[in-house]
Amino acid sequence: MRGTGLVAAGAPKKLLQFAGLQDCYTSSTGHTRTKGNFLKATLTALEKSFGFLSPDLWGEHDYLDHPYDKPENQKEEPKKLDIRAV
């Protein structure tokens, strides 16, 4: 849920803060009593999520123009058919 800050248990919350996250909602299923395994699972989830680039991380790129895209001022004029040449 956006805008709620870090919603997590104590140990994963610290790990998410160290990762630089400020707004994250977490949930867990199963056994979370073993803190080491719980933190390892949190770290694995962070590693997998940082494999994706969000649009704010894309940066600026100079893309090449497509060969079929011509500027508006360089459009070809339609060819005129000369019927007298027949």
C-alpha positions as CSV (number, residue, x, y, z in Angstrom):
1,M,0.0,0.0,0.0
2,R,1.6,3.2,-1.2
3,G,2.3,5.9,1.4
4,T,2.3,3.6,4.5
5,G,6.1,3.5,4.9
6,L,7.8,0.3,5.8
7,V,5.3,-2.3,7.0
8,A,7.3,-5.3,8.1
9,A,8.5,-7.2,11.2
10,G,11.4,-5.8,13.2
11,A,14.4,-7.7,11.6
12,P,13.2,-7.5,7.9
13,K,12.3,-3.8,8.5
14,K,16.0,-3.0,9.4
15,L,17.2,-5.0,6.3
16,L,14.8,-3.0,4.0
17,Q,16.0,0.2,5.6
18,F,19.6,-0.7,4.9
19,A,18.6,-1.4,1.3
20,G,17.3,2.1,1.0
21,L,13.5,1.4,0.8
22,Q,11.2,3.9,2.3
23,D,7.8,2.5,1.3
24,C,7.2,-1.2,1.3
25,Y,4.4,-3.5,2.5
26,T,5.5,-7.1,3.4
27,S,3.7,-10.2,4.4
28,S,4.9,-13.7,5.2
29,T,3.4,-17.2,5.4
30,G,4.7,-20.2,7.1
31,H,7.3,-20.2,9.9
32,T,9.2,-17.0,10.6
33,R,10.5,-17.9,14.0
34,T,14.0,-18.7,12.7
35,K,15.3,-15.2,12.2
36,G,18.3,-16.2,10.0
37,N,16.1,-18.0,7.5
38,F,13.6,-15.2,7.6
39,L,16.3,-12.6,6.8
40,K,17.8,-14.8,4.1
41,A,14.3,-15.0,2.5
42,T,14.0,-11.3,2.7
43,L,17.4,-10.8,1.1
44,T,16.6,-13.2,-1.7
45,A,13.4,-11.3,-2.4
46,L,15.3,-8.0,-2.5
47,E,17.9,-9.5,-4.9
48,K,15.1,-10.7,-7.2
49,S,13.2,-7.4,-7.1
50,F,16.3,-5.3,-7.9
51,G,16.7,-7.3,-11.1
52,F,13.9,-5.2,-12.6
53,L,14.4,-1.6,-13.6
54,S,11.6,0.8,-12.9
55,P,11.0,3.7,-15.3
56,D,12.7,6.1,-12.9
57,L,15.9,4.2,-13.2
58,W,16.0,4.0,-17.1
59,G,17.9,7.2,-17.6
60,E,18.1,9.1,-20.9
61,H,19.0,7.4,-24.1
62,D,19.6,8.7,-27.6
63,Y,17.7,6.2,-29.8
64,L,18.4,5.9,-33.5
65,D,15.8,7.0,-35.9
66,H,13.9,4.4,-37.7
67,P,14.7,4.4,-41.5
68,Y,11.1,4.8,-42.4
69,D,10.6,7.8,-40.1
70,K,11.3,11.0,-42.0
71,P,11.0,14.5,-40.6
72,E,7.9,16.4,-41.5
73,N,9.8,18.9,-43.8
74,Q,11.4,16.1,-45.9
75,K,8.3,14.2,-46.9
76,E,8.2,13.0,-50.5
77,E,5.8,14.7,-52.9
78,P,3.4,12.5,-54.7
79,K,4.6,11.7,-58.2
80,K,2.6,13.3,-61.0
81,L,1.4,11.0,-63.8
82,D,2.0,12.4,-67.3
83,I,-0.7,11.0,-69.5
84,R,0.7,12.6,-72.6
85,A,3.7,10.3,-72.6
86,V,1.5,7.2,-73.4
